[in-house]
């Protein structure tokens, strides 16, 4: 769930969030919602593509 990383991200004073095991991109979505920069690393191309798709959709929705 996005709320788990969102709580930690929102409580942090950092400007950039690093997720070295990006998986499905949940942390990236939470970072986008908190208006933080995000760096995600994922070695599995299928997971990486899915995470990028999910984060892109979040950003597009946030811009509308």
PDBQT receptor file of N, H, CA, C and O in Angstrom, charges set to zero:
ATOM      1  N   UNK A   1       0.817  -1.202   0.000  1.00  0.00    +0.000 N 
ATOM      2  CA  UNK A   1       0.000   0.000   0.000  1.00  0.00    +0.000 C 
ATOM      3  C   UNK A   1       0.860   1.266   0.000  1.00  0.00    +0.000 C 
ATOM      4  O   UNK A   1       1.894   1.321   0.665  1.00  0.00    +0.000 OA
ATOM      5  N   UNK A   2       0.438   2.249  -0.726  1.00  0.00    +0.000 N 
ATOM      6  H   UNK A   2      -0.403   2.204  -1.266  1.00  0.00    +0.000 HD
ATOM      7  CA  UNK A   2       1.184   3.504  -0.849  1.00  0.00    +0.000 C 
ATOM      8  C   UNK A   2       1.295   4.220   0.497  1.00  0.00    +0.000 C 
ATOM      9  O   UNK A   2       2.261   4.948   0.725  1.00  0.00    +0.000 OA
ATOM     10  N   UNK A   3       0.335   4.029   1.383  1.00  0.00    +0.000 N 
ATOM     11  H   UNK A   3      -0.450   3.438   1.198  1.00  0.00    +0.000 HD
ATOM     12  CA  UNK A   3       0.366   4.746   2.660  1.00  0.00    +0.000 C 
ATOM     13  C   UNK A   3       1.566   4.382   3.533  1.00  0.00    +0.000 C 
ATOM     14  O   UNK A   3       2.023   5.209   4.323  1.00  0.00    +0.000 OA
ATOM     15  N   UNK A   4       2.078   3.173   3.404  1.00  0.00    +0.000 N 
ATOM     16  H   UNK A   4       1.707   2.502   2.762  1.00  0.00    +0.000 HD
ATOM     17  CA  UNK A   4       3.235   2.786   4.234  1.00  0.00    +0.000 C 
ATOM     18  C   UNK A   4       4.467   3.637   3.927  1.00  0.00    +0.000 C 
ATOM     19  O   UNK A   4       5.000   4.261   4.845  1.00  0.00    +0.000 OA
ATOM     20  N   UNK A   5       4.944   3.694   2.681  1.00  0.00    +0.000 N 
ATOM     21  H   UNK A   5       4.511   3.187   1.935  1.00  0.00    +0.000 HD
ATOM     22  CA  UNK A   5       6.100   4.561   2.422  1.00  0.00    +0.000 C 
ATOM     23  C   UNK A   5       5.739   6.046   2.487  1.00  0.00    +0.000 C 
ATOM     24  O   UNK A   5       6.600   6.878   2.770  1.00  0.00    +0.000 OA
ATOM     25  N   UNK A   6       4.481   6.382   2.228  1.00  0.00    +0.000 N 
ATOM     26  H   UNK A   6       3.781   5.705   1.998  1.00  0.00    +0.000 HD
ATOM     27  CA  UNK A   6       4.075   7.790   2.244  1.00  0.00    +0.000 C 
ATOM     28  C   UNK A   6       4.279   8.410   3.618  1.00  0.00    +0.000 C 
ATOM     29  O   UNK A   6       4.727   9.552   3.719  1.00  0.00    +0.000 OA
ATOM     30  N   UNK A   7       3.962   7.686   4.660  1.00  0.00    +0.000 N 
ATOM     31  H   UNK A   7       3.598   6.758   4.578  1.00  0.00    +0.000 HD
ATOM     32  CA  UNK A   7       4.142   8.211   6.017  1.00  0.00    +0.000 C 
ATOM     33  C   UNK A   7       5.597   8.553   6.297  1.00  0.00    +0.000 C 
ATOM     34  O   UNK A   7       5.893   9.610   6.855  1.00  0.00    +0.000 OA
ATOM     35  N   UNK A   8       6.504   7.665   5.912  1.00  0.00    +0.000 N 
ATOM     36  H   UNK A   8       6.263   6.806   5.458  1.00  0.00    +0.000 HD
ATOM     37  CA  UNK A   8       7.932   7.900   6.142  1.00  0.00    +0.000 C 
ATOM     38  C   UNK A   8       8.445   9.046   5.271  1.00  0.00    +0.000 C 
ATOM     39  O   UNK A   8       9.227   9.876   5.733  1.00  0.00    +0.000 OA
ATOM     40  N   UNK A   9       8.010   9.091   4.024  1.00  0.00    +0.000 N 
ATOM     41  H   UNK A   9       7.374   8.417   3.649  1.00  0.00    +0.000 HD
ATOM     42  CA  UNK A   9       8.469  10.130   3.098  1.00  0.00    +0.000 C 
ATOM     43  C   UNK A   9       7.985  11.501   3.546  1.00  0.00    +0.000 C 
ATOM     44  O   UNK A   9       8.754  12.462   3.543  1.00  0.00    +0.000 OA
ATOM     45  N   UNK A  10       6.741  11.595   3.922  1.00  0.00    +0.000 N 
ATOM     46  H   UNK A  10       6.117  10.814   3.924  1.00  0.00    +0.000 HD
ATOM     47  CA  UNK A  10       6.188  12.886   4.344  1.00  0.00    +0.000 C 
ATOM     48  C   UNK A  10       6.811  13.380   5.648  1.00  0.00    +0.000 C 
ATOM     49  O   UNK A  10       6.920  14.587   5.867  1.00  0.00    +0.000 OA
ATOM     50  N   UNK A  11       7.216  12.463   6.504  1.00  0.00    +0.000 N 
ATOM     51  H   UNK A  11       7.127  11.483   6.327  1.00  0.00    +0.000 HD
ATOM     52  CA  UNK A  11       7.841  12.840   7.774  1.00  0.00    +0.000 C 
ATOM     53  C   UNK A  11       9.298  13.264   7.591  1.00  0.00    +0.000 C 
ATOM     54  O   UNK A  11       9.878  13.909   8.463  1.00  0.00    +0.000 OA
ATOM     55  N   UNK A  12       9.877  12.900   6.460  1.00  0.00    +0.000 N 
ATOM     56  H   UNK A  12       9.405  12.376   5.751  1.00  0.00    +0.000 HD
ATOM     57  CA  UNK A  12      11.282  13.182   6.198  1.00  0.00    +0.000 C 
ATOM     58  C   UNK A  12      11.467  14.590   5.647  1.00  0.00    +0.000 C 
ATOM     59  O   UNK A  12      10.586  15.133   4.980  1.00  0.00    +0.000 OA
ATOM     60  N   UNK A  13      12.621  15.168   5.935  1.00  0.00    +0.000 N 
ATOM     61  H   UNK A  13      13.337  14.727   6.477  1.00  0.00    +0.000 HD
ATOM     62  CA  UNK A  13      12.960  16.481   5.394  1.00  0.00    +0.000 C 
ATOM     63  C   UNK A  13      13.761  16.370   4.103  1.00  0.00    +0.000 C 
ATOM     64  O   UNK A  13      14.182  17.383   3.545  1.00  0.00    +0.000 OA
ATOM     65  N   UNK A  14      13.972  15.154   3.628  1.00  0.00    +0.000 N 
ATOM     66  H   UNK A  14      13.630  14.331   4.082  1.00  0.00    +0.000 HD
ATOM     67  CA  UNK A  14      14.774  14.950   2.421  1.00  0.00    +0.000 C 
ATOM     68  C   UNK A  14      14.053  15.493   1.194  1.00  0.00    +0.000 C 
ATOM     69  O   UNK A  14      12.831  15.635   1.187  1.00  0.00    +0.000 OA
ATOM     70  N   UNK A  15      14.826  15.792   0.164  1.00  0.00    +0.000 N 
ATOM     71  H   UNK A  15      15.819  15.676   0.170  1.00  0.00    +0.000 HD
ATOM     72  CA  UNK A  15      14.264  16.259  -1.099  1.00  0.00    +0.000 C 
ATOM     73  C   UNK A  15      14.170  15.132  -2.118  1.00  0.00    +0.000 C 
ATOM     74  O   UNK A  15      13.374  15.196  -3.055  1.00  0.00    +0.000 OA
ATOM     75  N   UNK A  16      14.993  14.091  -1.929  1.00  0.00    +0.000 N 
ATOM     76  H   UNK A  16      15.640  14.039  -1.168  1.00  0.00    +0.000 HD
ATOM     77  CA  UNK A  16      15.065  12.997  -2.883  1.00  0.00    +0.000 C 
ATOM     78  C   UNK A  16      14.933  11.663  -2.156  1.00  0.00    +0.000 C 
ATOM     79  O   UNK A  16      15.538  11.452  -1.105  1.00  0.00    +0.000 OA
ATOM     80  N   UNK A  17      14.135  10.770  -2.731  1.00  0.00    +0.000 N 
ATOM     81  H   UNK A  17      13.644  10.942  -3.585  1.00  0.00    +0.000 HD
ATOM     82  CA  UNK A  17      13.917   9.437  -2.182  1.00  0.00    +0.000 C 
ATOM     83  C   UNK A  17      14.607   8.433  -3.094  1.00  0.00    +0.000 C 
ATOM     84  O   UNK A  17      14.423   8.469  -4.311  1.00  0.00    +0.000 OA
ATOM     85  N   UNK A  18      15.404   7.534  -2.509  1.00  0.00    +0.000 N 
ATOM     86  H   UNK A  18      15.553   7.505  -1.521  1.00  0.00    +0.000 HD
ATOM     87  CA  UNK A  18      16.085   6.476  -3.257  1.00  0.00    +0.000 C 
ATOM     88  C   UNK A  18      15.476   5.138  -2.870  1.00  0.00    +0.000 C 
ATOM     89  O   UNK A  18      15.390   4.797  -1.691  1.00  0.00    +0.000 OA
ATOM     90  N   UNK A  19      15.053   4.384  -3.882  1.00  0.00    +0.000 N 
ATOM     91  H   UNK A  19      15.123   4.661  -4.840  1.00  0.00    +0.000 HD
ATOM     92  CA  UNK A  19      14.527   3.035  -3.655  1.00  0.00    +0.000 C 
ATOM     93  C   UNK A  19      15.358   2.066  -4.498  1.00  0.00    +0.000 C 
ATOM     94  O   UNK A  19      15.126   1.946  -5.701  1.00  0.00    +0.000 OA
ATOM     95  N   UNK A  20      16.326   1.369  -3.882  1.00  0.00    +0.000 N 
ATOM     96  H   UNK A  20      16.515   1.467  -2.905  1.00  0.00    +0.000 HD
ATOM     97  CA  UNK A  20      17.206   0.480  -4.645  1.00  0.00    +0.000 C 
ATOM     98  C   UNK A  20      16.543  -0.829  -5.075  1.00  0.00    +0.000 C 
ATOM     99  O   UNK A  20      17.133  -1.592  -5.839  1.00  0.00    +0.000 OA
ATOM    100  N   UNK A  21      15.346  -1.095  -4.604  1.00  0.00    +0.000 N 
ATOM    101  H   UNK A  21      14.867  -0.475  -3.982  1.00  0.00    +0.000 HD
ATOM    102  CA  UNK A  21      14.594  -2.302  -4.987  1.00  0.00    +0.000 C 
ATOM    103  C   UNK A  21      13.176  -1.859  -5.347  1.00  0.00    +0.000 C 
ATOM    104  O   UNK A  21      12.233  -2.116  -4.598  1.00  0.00    +0.000 OA
ATOM    105  N   UNK A  22      13.031  -1.203  -6.477  1.00  0.00    +0.000 N 
ATOM    106  H   UNK A  22      13.797  -0.994  -7.084  1.00  0.00    +0.000 HD
ATOM    107  CA  UNK A  22      11.812  -0.479  -6.839  1.00  0.00    +0.000 C 
ATOM    108  C   UNK A  22      10.571  -1.346  -6.985  1.00  0.00    +0.000 C 
ATOM    109  O   UNK A  22       9.466  -0.882  -6.704  1.00  0.00    +0.000 OA
ATOM    110  N   UNK A  23      10.721  -2.570  -7.409  1.00  0.00    +0.000 N 
ATOM    111  H   UNK A  23      11.619  -2.947  -7.637  1.00  0.00    +0.000 HD
ATOM    112  CA  UNK A  23       9.561  -3.452  -7.535  1.00  0.00    +0.000 C 
ATOM    113  C   UNK A  23       8.469  -2.841  -8.385  1.00  0.00    +0.000 C 
ATOM    114  O   UNK A  23       8.697  -2.536  -9.555  1.00  0.00    +0.000 OA
ATOM    115  N   UNK A  24       7.285  -2.657  -7.820  1.00  0.00    +0.000 N 
ATOM    116  H   UNK A  24       7.100  -2.905  -6.869  1.00  0.00    +0.000 HD
ATOM    117  CA  UNK A  24       6.147  -2.147  -8.591  1.00  0.00    +0.000 C 
ATOM    118  C   UNK A  24       6.031  -0.625  -8.558  1.00  0.00    +0.000 C 
ATOM    119  O   UNK A  24       5.107  -0.072  -9.155  1.00  0.00    +0.000 OA
ATOM    120  N   UNK A  25       6.942   0.062  -7.876  1.00  0.00    +0.000 N 
ATOM    121  H   UNK A  25       7.692  -0.388  -7.391  1.00  0.00    +0.000 HD
ATOM    122  CA  UNK A  25       6.964   1.523  -7.902  1.00  0.00    +0.000 C 
ATOM    123  C   UNK A  25       6.146   2.216  -6.830  1.00  0.00    +0.000 C 
ATOM    124  O   UNK A  25       5.895   3.417  -6.931  1.00  0.00    +0.000 OA
ATOM    125  N   UNK A  26       5.728   1.495  -5.813  1.00  0.00    +0.000 N 
ATOM    126  H   UNK A  26       5.932   0.519  -5.731  1.00  0.00    +0.000 HD
ATOM    127  CA  UNK A  26       4.889   2.074  -4.768  1.00  0.00    +0.000 C 
ATOM    128  C   UNK A  26       5.579   3.254  -4.074  1.00  0.00    +0.000 C 
ATOM    129  O   UNK A  26       4.942   4.272  -3.806  1.00  0.00    +0.000 OA
ATOM    130  N   UNK A  27       6.859   3.122  -3.787  1.00  0.00    +0.000 N 
ATOM    131  H   UNK A  27       7.377   2.295  -4.005  1.00  0.00    +0.000 HD
ATOM    132  CA  UNK A  27       7.586   4.213  -3.136  1.00  0.00    +0.000 C 
ATOM    133  C   UNK A  27       7.687   5.414  -4.066  1.00  0.00    +0.000 C 
ATOM    134  O   UNK A  27       7.619   6.555  -3.611  1.00  0.00    +0.000 OA
ATOM    135  N   UNK A  28       7.848   5.173  -5.352  1.00  0.00    +0.000 N 
ATOM    136  H   UNK A  28       7.903   4.245  -5.722  1.00  0.00    +0.000 HD
ATOM    137  CA  UNK A  28       7.888   6.263  -6.330  1.00  0.00    +0.000 C 
ATOM    138  C   UNK A  28       6.577   7.023  -6.392  1.00  0.00    +0.000 C 
ATOM    139  O   UNK A  28       6.571   8.247  -6.522  1.00  0.00    +0.000 OA
ATOM    140  N   UNK A  29       5.480   6.313  -6.300  1.00  0.00    +0.000 N 
ATOM    141  H   UNK A  29       5.485   5.318  -6.195  1.00  0.00    +0.000 HD
ATOM    142  CA  UNK A  29       4.158   6.953  -6.281  1.00  0.00    +0.000 C 
ATOM    143  C   UNK A  29       4.019   7.801  -5.023  1.00  0.00    +0.000 C 
ATOM    144  O   UNK A  29       3.533   8.931  -5.081  1.00  0.00    +0.000 OA
ATOM    145  N   UNK A  30       4.446   7.256  -3.887  1.00  0.00    +0.000 N 
ATOM    146  H   UNK A  30       4.841   6.338  -3.841  1.00  0.00    +0.000 HD
ATOM    147  CA  UNK A  30       4.376   8.018  -2.634  1.00  0.00    +0.000 C 
ATOM    148  C   UNK A  30       5.255   9.265  -2.707  1.00  0.00    +0.000 C 
ATOM    149  O   UNK A  30       4.869  10.322  -2.209  1.00  0.00    +0.000 OA
ATOM    150  N   UNK A  31       6.422   9.153  -3.318  1.00  0.00    +0.000 N 
ATOM    151  H   UNK A  31       6.736   8.294  -3.722  1.00  0.00    +0.000 HD
ATOM    152  CA  UNK A  31       7.313  10.307  -3.472  1.00  0.00    +0.000 C 
ATOM    153  C   UNK A  31       6.674  11.366  -4.365  1.00  0.00    +0.000 C 
ATOM    154  O   UNK A  31       6.754  12.558  -4.069  1.00  0.00    +0.000 OA
ATOM    155  N   UNK A  32       6.044  10.939  -5.448  1.00  0.00    +0.000 N 
ATOM    156  H   UNK A  32       5.978   9.970  -5.688  1.00  0.00    +0.000 HD
ATOM    157  CA  UNK A  32       5.368  11.887  -6.344  1.00  0.00    +0.000 C 
ATOM    158  C   UNK A  32       4.256  12.627  -5.606  1.00  0.00    +0.000 C 
ATOM    159  O   UNK A  32       4.104  13.838  -5.763  1.00  0.00    +0.000 OA
ATOM    160  N   UNK A  33       3.495  11.916  -4.818  1.00  0.00    +0.000 N 
ATOM    161  H   UNK A  33       3.619  10.932  -4.690  1.00  0.00    +0.000 HD
ATOM    162  CA  UNK A  33       2.398  12.543  -4.070  1.00  0.00    +0.000 C 
ATOM    163  C   UNK A  33       2.909  13.538  -3.034  1.00  0.00    +0.000 C 
ATOM    164  O   UNK A  33       2.220  14.499  -2.692  1.00  0.00    +0.000 OA
ATOM    165  N   UNK A  34       4.136  13.297  -2.532  1.00  0.00    +0.000 N 
ATOM    166  H   UNK A  34       4.695  12.516  -2.810  1.00  0.00    +0.000 HD
ATOM    167  CA  UNK A  34       4.738  14.196  -1.543  1.00  0.00    +0.000 C 
ATOM    168  C   UNK A  34       5.581  15.285  -2.203  1.00  0.00    +0.000 C 
ATOM    169  O   UNK A  34       6.228  16.070  -1.509  1.00  0.00    +0.000 OA
ATOM    170  N   UNK A  35       5.581  15.339  -3.540  1.00  0.00    +0.000 N 
ATOM    171  H   UNK A  35       5.056  14.702  -4.103  1.00  0.00    +0.000 HD
ATOM    172  CA  UNK A  35       6.348  16.329  -4.310  1.00  0.00    +0.000 C 
ATOM    173  C   UNK A  35       7.845  16.225  -4.023  1.00  0.00    +0.000 C 
ATOM    174  O   UNK A  35       8.534  17.233  -3.867  1.00  0.00    +0.000 OA
ATOM    175  N   UNK A  36       8.334  14.984  -3.958  1.00  0.00    +0.000 N 
ATOM    176  H   UNK A  36       7.774  14.165  -4.085  1.00  0.00    +0.000 HD
ATOM    177  CA  UNK A  36       9.764  14.729  -3.743  1.00  0.00    +0.000 C 
ATOM    178  C   UNK A  36      10.366  14.156  -5.019  1.00  0.00    +0.000 C 
ATOM    179  O   UNK A  36       9.664  13.540  -5.821  1.00  0.00    +0.000 OA
ATOM    180  N   UNK A  37      11.655  14.358  -5.203  1.00  0.00    +0.000 N 
ATOM    181  H   UNK A  37      12.226  14.858  -4.551  1.00  0.00    +0.000 HD
ATOM    182  CA  UNK A  37      12.380  13.706  -6.297  1.00  0.00    +0.000 C 
ATOM    183  C   UNK A  37      12.462  12.230  -5.978  1.00  0.00    +0.000 C 
ATOM    184  O   UNK A  37      12.419  11.839  -4.811  1.00  0.00    +0.000 OA
ATOM    185  N   UNK A  38      12.582  11.400  -7.015  1.00  0.00    +0.000 N 
ATOM    186  H   UNK A  38      12.617  11.717  -7.963  1.00  0.00    +0.000 HD
ATOM    187  CA  UNK A  38      12.629   9.957  -6.803  1.00  0.00    +0.000 C 
ATOM    188  C   UNK A  38      13.647   9.319  -7.720  1.00  0.00    +0.000 C 
ATOM    189  O   UNK A  38      13.707   9.621  -8.912  1.00  0.00    +0.000 OA
ATOM    190  N   UNK A  39      14.451   8.431  -7.152  1.00  0.00    +0.000 N 
ATOM    191  H   UNK A  39      14.402   8.185  -6.184  1.00  0.00    +0.000 HD
ATOM    192  CA  UNK A  39      15.381   7.598  -7.909  1.00  0.00    +0.000 C 
ATOM    193  C   UNK A  39      15.048   6.157  -7.579  1.00  0.00    +0.000 C 
ATOM    194  O   UNK A  39      15.096   5.758  -6.415  1.00  0.00    +0.000 OA
ATOM    195  N   UNK A  40      14.713   5.377  -8.587  1.00  0.00    +0.000 N 
ATOM    196  H   UNK A  40      14.674   5.701  -9.532  1.00  0.00    +0.000 HD
ATOM    197  CA  UNK A  40      14.370   3.977  -8.388  1.00  0.00    +0.000 C 
ATOM    198  C   UNK A  40      15.276   3.073  -9.206  1.00  0.00    +0.000 C 
ATOM    199  O   UNK A  40      15.602   3.377 -10.353  1.00  0.00    +0.000 OA
ATOM    200  N   UNK A  41      15.678   1.965  -8.611  1.00  0.00    +0.000 N 
ATOM    201  H   UNK A  41      15.413   1.718  -7.679  1.00  0.00    +0.000 HD
ATOM    202  CA  UNK A  41      16.542   0.991  -9.276  1.00  0.00    +0.000 C 
ATOM    203  C   UNK A  41      15.845  -0.360  -9.230  1.00  0.00    +0.000 C 
ATOM    204  O   UNK A  41      15.385  -0.793  -8.174  1.00  0.00    +0.000 OA
ATOM    205  N   UNK A  42      15.769  -1.022 -10.371  1.00  0.00    +0.000 N 
ATOM    206  H   UNK A  42      16.143  -0.671 -11.230  1.00  0.00    +0.000 HD
ATOM    207  CA  UNK A  42      15.155  -2.355 -10.446  1.00  0.00    +0.000 C 
ATOM    208  C   UNK A  42      15.848  -3.138 -11.548  1.00  0.00    +0.000 C 
ATOM    209  O   UNK A  42      15.907  -2.682 -12.690  1.00  0.00    +0.000 OA
ATOM    210  N   UNK A  43      16.375  -4.317 -11.219  1.00  0.00    +0.000 N 
ATOM    211  H   UNK A  43      16.327  -4.688 -10.291  1.00  0.00    +0.000 HD
ATOM    212  CA  UNK A  43      17.111  -5.094 -12.217  1.00  0.00    +0.000 C 
ATOM    213  C   UNK A  43      16.206  -5.907 -13.137  1.00  0.00    +0.000 C 
ATOM    214  O   UNK A  43      16.612  -6.253 -14.246  1.00  0.00    +0.000 OA
ATOM    215  N   UNK A  44      15.007  -6.212 -12.705  1.00  0.00    +0.000 N 
ATOM    216  H   UNK A  44      14.677  -5.931 -11.804  1.00  0.00    +0.000 HD
ATOM    217  CA  UNK A  44      14.074  -6.984 -13.533  1.00  0.00    +0.000 C 
ATOM    218  C   UNK A  44      13.336  -6.029 -14.481  1.00  0.00    +0.000 C 
ATOM    219  O   UNK A  44      12.573  -5.174 -14.031  1.00  0.00    +0.000 OA
ATOM    220  N   UNK A  45      13.560  -6.174 -15.774  1.00  0.00    +0.000 N 
ATOM    221  H   UNK A  45      14.180  -6.869 -16.140  1.00  0.00    +0.000 HD
ATOM    222  CA  UNK A  45      12.995  -5.252 -16.754  1.00  0.00    +0.000 C 
ATOM    223  C   UNK A  45      11.472  -5.207 -16.690  1.00  0.00    +0.000 C 
ATOM    224  O   UNK A  45      10.882  -4.136 -16.830  1.00  0.00    +0.000 OA
ATOM    225  N   UNK A  46      10.837  -6.335 -16.484  1.00  0.00    +0.000 N 
ATOM    226  H   UNK A  46      11.317  -7.206 -16.371  1.00  0.00    +0.000 HD
ATOM    227  CA  UNK A  46       9.375  -6.375 -16.421  1.00  0.00    +0.000 C 
ATOM    228  C   UNK A  46       8.853  -5.544 -15.246  1.00  0.00    +0.000 C 
ATOM    229  O   UNK A  46       7.900  -4.778 -15.392  1.00  0.00    +0.000 OA
ATOM    230  N   UNK A  47       9.480  -5.702 -14.092  1.00  0.00    +0.000 N 
ATOM    231  H   UNK A  47      10.254  -6.325 -13.973  1.00  0.00    +0.000 HD
ATOM    232  CA  UNK A  47       9.084  -4.904 -12.918  1.00  0.00    +0.000 C 
ATOM    233  C   UNK A  47       9.400  -3.427 -13.134  1.00  0.00    +0.000 C 
ATOM    234  O   UNK A  47       8.608  -2.554 -12.777  1.00  0.00    +0.000 OA
ATOM    235  N   UNK A  48      10.568  -3.156 -13.722  1.00  0.00    +0.000 N 
ATOM    236  H   UNK A  48      11.211  -3.865 -14.012  1.00  0.00    +0.000 HD
ATOM    237  CA  UNK A  48      10.957  -1.772 -13.983  1.00  0.00    +0.000 C 
ATOM    238  C   UNK A  48       9.947  -1.083 -14.897  1.00  0.00    +0.000 C 
ATOM    239  O   UNK A  48       9.499   0.028 -14.613  1.00  0.00    +0.000 OA
ATOM    240  N   UNK A  49       9.593  -1.750 -15.994  1.00  0.00    +0.000 N 
ATOM    241  H   UNK A  49       9.957  -2.653 -16.225  1.00  0.00    +0.000 HD
ATOM    242  CA  UNK A  49       8.625  -1.179 -16.932  1.00  0.00    +0.000 C 
ATOM    243  C   UNK A  49       7.272  -0.944 -16.263  1.00  0.00    +0.000 C 
ATOM    244  O   UNK A  49       6.640   0.089 -16.483  1.00  0.00    +0.000 OA
ATOM    245  N   UNK A  50       6.831  -1.896 -15.452  1.00  0.00    +0.000 N 
ATOM    246  H   UNK A  50       7.345  -2.735 -15.274  1.00  0.00    +0.000 HD
ATOM    247  CA  UNK A  50       5.563  -1.748 -14.744  1.00  0.00    +0.000 C 
ATOM    248  C   UNK A  50       5.621  -0.578 -13.755  1.00  0.00    +0.000 C 
ATOM    249  O   UNK A  50       4.674   0.203 -13.661  1.00  0.00    +0.000 OA
ATOM    250  N   UNK A  51       6.721  -0.460 -13.026  1.00  0.00    +0.000 N 
ATOM    251  H   UNK A  51       7.490  -1.094 -13.103  1.00  0.00    +0.000 HD
ATOM    252  CA  UNK A  51       6.867   0.636 -12.067  1.00  0.00    +0.000 C 
ATOM    253  C   UNK A  51       6.867   1.983 -12.785  1.00  0.00    +0.000 C 
ATOM    254  O   UNK A  51       6.220   2.927 -12.331  1.00  0.00    +0.000 OA
ATOM    255  N   UNK A  52       7.577   2.076 -13.885  1.00  0.00    +0.000 N 
ATOM    256  H   UNK A  52       8.103   1.309 -14.253  1.00  0.00    +0.000 HD
ATOM    257  CA  UNK A  52       7.611   3.337 -14.644  1.00  0.00    +0.000 C 
ATOM    258  C   UNK A  52       6.226   3.696 -15.150  1.00  0.00    +0.000 C 
ATOM    259  O   UNK A  52       5.841   4.865 -15.125  1.00  0.00    +0.000 OA
ATOM    260  N   UNK A  53       5.480   2.718 -15.603  1.00  0.00    +0.000 N 
ATOM    261  H   UNK A  53       5.792   1.768 -15.623  1.00  0.00    +0.000 HD
ATOM    262  CA  UNK A  53       4.115   2.941 -16.073  1.00  0.00    +0.000 C 
ATOM    263  C   UNK A  53       3.237   3.475 -14.937  1.00  0.00    +0.000 C 
ATOM    264  O   UNK A  53       2.502   4.447 -15.114  1.00  0.00    +0.000 OA
ATOM    265  N   UNK A  54       3.322   2.835 -13.779  1.00  0.00    +0.000 N 
ATOM    266  H   UNK A  54       3.919   2.046 -13.635  1.00  0.00    +0.000 HD
ATOM    267  CA  UNK A  54       2.497   3.256 -12.638  1.00  0.00    +0.000 C 
ATOM    268  C   UNK A  54       2.863   4.664 -12.165  1.00  0.00    +0.000 C 
ATOM    269  O   UNK A  54       1.982   5.472 -11.868  1.00  0.00    +0.000 OA
ATOM    270  N   UNK A  55       4.161   4.954 -12.095  1.00  0.00    +0.000 N 
ATOM    271  H   UNK A  55       4.877   4.298 -12.336  1.00  0.00    +0.000 HD
ATOM    272  CA  UNK A  55       4.605   6.282 -11.648  1.00  0.00    +0.000 C 
ATOM    273  C   UNK A  55       4.214   7.333 -12.679  1.00  0.00    +0.000 C 
ATOM    274  O   UNK A  55       3.775   8.423 -12.311  1.00  0.00    +0.000 OA
ATOM    275  N   UNK A  56       4.365   7.025 -13.954  1.00  0.00    +0.000 N 
ATOM    276  H   UNK A  56       4.721   6.140 -14.253  1.00  0.00    +0.000 HD
ATOM    277  CA  UNK A  56       3.972   7.947 -15.014  1.00  0.00    +0.000 C 
ATOM    278  C   UNK A  56       2.485   8.280 -14.930  1.00  0.00    +0.000 C 
ATOM    279  O   UNK A  56       2.091   9.439 -15.057  1.00  0.00    +0.000 OA
ATOM    280  N   UNK A  57       1.663   7.249 -14.716  1.00  0.00    +0.000 N 
ATOM    281  H   UNK A  57       1.983   6.308 -14.613  1.00  0.00    +0.000 HD
ATOM    282  CA  UNK A  57       0.218   7.483 -14.579  1.00  0.00    +0.000 C 
ATOM    283  C   UNK A  57      -0.088   8.374 -13.383  1.00  0.00    +0.000 C 
ATOM    284  O   UNK A  57      -0.959   9.240 -13.459  1.00  0.00    +0.000 OA
ATOM    285  N   UNK A  58       0.616   8.168 -12.293  1.00  0.00    +0.000 N 
ATOM    286  H   UNK A  58       1.324   7.465 -12.231  1.00  0.00    +0.000 HD
ATOM    287  CA  UNK A  58       0.436   9.010 -11.106  1.00  0.00    +0.000 C 
ATOM    288  C   UNK A  58       0.788  10.459 -11.417  1.00  0.00    +0.000 C 
ATOM    289  O   UNK A  58       0.049  11.377 -11.061  1.00  0.00    +0.000 OA
ATOM    290  N   UNK A  59       1.917  10.655 -12.080  1.00  0.00    +0.000 N 
ATOM    291  H   UNK A  59       2.518   9.910 -12.369  1.00  0.00    +0.000 HD
ATOM    292  CA  UNK A  59       2.353  12.016 -12.407  1.00  0.00    +0.000 C 
ATOM    293  C   UNK A  59       1.402  12.685 -13.390  1.00  0.00    +0.000 C 
ATOM    294  O   UNK A  59       1.107  13.872 -13.251  1.00  0.00    +0.000 OA
ATOM    295  N   UNK A  60       0.928  11.955 -14.359  1.00  0.00    +0.000 N 
ATOM    296  H   UNK A  60       1.167  10.991 -14.471  1.00  0.00    +0.000 HD
ATOM    297  CA  UNK A  60      -0.020  12.516 -15.319  1.00  0.00    +0.000 C 
ATOM    298  C   UNK A  60      -1.318  12.909 -14.632  1.00  0.00    +0.000 C 
ATOM    299  O   UNK A  60      -1.897  13.950 -14.942  1.00  0.00    +0.000 OA
ATOM    300  N   UNK A  61      -1.772  12.088 -13.707  1.00  0.00    +0.000 N 
ATOM    301  H   UNK A  61      -1.301  11.242 -13.455  1.00  0.00    +0.000 HD
ATOM    302  CA  UNK A  61      -2.988  12.407 -12.961  1.00  0.00    +0.000 C 
ATOM    303  C   UNK A  61      -2.794  13.603 -12.050  1.00  0.00    +0.000 C 
ATOM    304  O   UNK A  61      -3.714  14.394 -11.841  1.00  0.00    +0.000 OA
ATOM    305  N   UNK A  62      -1.576  13.732 -11.504  1.00  0.00    +0.000 N 
ATOM    306  H   UNK A  62      -0.828  13.090 -11.674  1.00  0.00    +0.000 HD
ATOM    307  CA  UNK A  62      -1.286  14.842 -10.609  1.00  0.00    +0.000 C 
ATOM    308  C   UNK A  62      -1.207  16.160 -11.370  1.00  0.00    +0.000 C 
ATOM    309  O   UNK A  62      -1.429  17.228 -10.800  1.00  0.00    +0.000 OA
ATOM    310  N   UNK A  63      -0.890  16.078 -12.656  1.00  0.00    +0.000 N 
ATOM    311  H   UNK A  63      -0.710  15.210 -13.119  1.00  0.00    +0.000 HD
ATOM    312  CA  UNK A  63      -0.752  17.292 -13.454  1.00  0.00    +0.000 C 
ATOM    313  C   UNK A  63      -2.076  17.778 -14.032  1.00  0.00    +0.000 C 
ATOM    314  O   UNK A  63      -2.165  18.902 -14.526  1.00  0.00    +0.000 OA
ATOM    315  N   UNK A  64      -3.099  16.939 -13.972  1.00  0.00    +0.000 N 
ATOM    316  H   UNK A  64      -3.026  16.026 -13.570  1.00  0.00    +0.000 HD
ATOM    317  CA  UNK A  64      -4.382  17.315 -14.566  1.00  0.00    +0.000 C 
ATOM    318  C   UNK A  64      -5.199  18.146 -13.605  1.00  0.00    +0.000 C 
ATOM    319  O   UNK A  64      -6.313  18.555 -13.934  1.00  0.00    +0.000 OA
TER     320      UNK A  64
